Amino acid sequence: MRGWAEHMQDALQYVEEHLTDELEIEEISARVYVSPFHFQRIFSALCGITVGEYIRMRRLTLAGEELNENA
């Protein structure tokens, strides 16, 4: 049986693969078979930040990398 860490890794992989797409918590949480409410609670407990903060920081990182490449 898989634990929460493995499920969160699956969720993070999904987010990374769709980072430039519009992401919905409902869609991400459905991938790991929990409600959006519990997914957000577990994600925050395991990662130390909210799902929204994670997505925002990753998108900013990508944007920074693109700017750096074009400079």
C-alpha positions as CSV (number, residue, x, y, z in Angstrom):
1,M,0.0,0.0,0.0
2,R,1.3,3.5,-0.9
3,G,1.6,6.2,1.7
4,W,0.9,9.9,1.7
5,A,4.5,10.7,0.6
6,E,4.1,8.7,-2.5
7,H,0.7,10.2,-3.3
8,M,2.2,13.7,-2.8
9,Q,5.0,12.9,-5.1
10,D,2.4,11.9,-7.8
11,A,0.6,15.1,-7.2
12,L,3.9,17.2,-7.5
13,Q,4.8,15.3,-10.7
14,Y,1.4,16.1,-12.2
15,V,1.8,19.8,-11.2
16,E,5.3,19.9,-12.8
17,E,4.0,18.3,-16.0
18,H,1.2,20.8,-16.2
19,L,2.8,23.9,-14.7
20,T,2.1,26.1,-17.7
21,D,-1.6,25.0,-17.9
22,E,-4.5,26.1,-15.7
23,L,-4.4,23.9,-12.6
24,E,-7.3,23.2,-10.4
25,I,-7.0,21.8,-6.9
26,E,-10.0,19.5,-7.6
27,E,-8.1,18.0,-10.6
28,I,-4.9,17.6,-8.7
29,S,-6.6,16.1,-5.6
30,A,-8.6,13.6,-7.8
31,R,-5.2,12.2,-9.0
32,V,-4.4,11.1,-5.5
33,Y,-7.9,10.1,-4.6
34,V,-8.6,12.6,-1.8
35,S,-11.0,15.5,-1.4
36,P,-9.6,19.0,-2.3
37,F,-9.9,20.0,1.4
38,H,-7.8,17.1,2.7
39,F,-5.3,17.3,-0.1
40,Q,-4.6,20.9,0.7
41,R,-4.2,20.1,4.4
42,I,-1.9,17.2,3.8
43,F,0.1,19.0,1.2
44,S,0.7,22.0,3.5
45,A,1.6,19.6,6.4
46,L,4.1,17.7,4.3
47,C,5.6,20.5,2.2
48,G,5.3,23.5,4.6
49,I,3.6,25.7,2.0
50,T,0.2,25.7,0.4
51,V,-0.5,24.2,-3.1
52,G,-1.1,27.7,-4.5
53,E,2.2,29.0,-3.1
54,Y,4.1,26.0,-4.6
55,I,2.6,26.6,-8.0
56,R,3.2,30.3,-7.9
57,M,6.9,29.8,-6.8
58,R,7.5,27.2,-9.5
59,R,6.0,29.4,-12.2
60,L,8.1,32.4,-11.0
61,T,11.2,30.2,-11.2
62,L,10.3,29.2,-14.8
63,A,9.8,32.8,-15.8
64,G,13.1,33.8,-14.2
65,E,14.9,31.0,-16.1
66,E,13.4,32.1,-19.3
67,L,14.4,35.7,-18.7
68,N,17.9,34.6,-17.8
69,E,18.2,32.6,-21.0
70,N,17.0,35.5,-23.2
71,A,19.4,38.0,-21.5
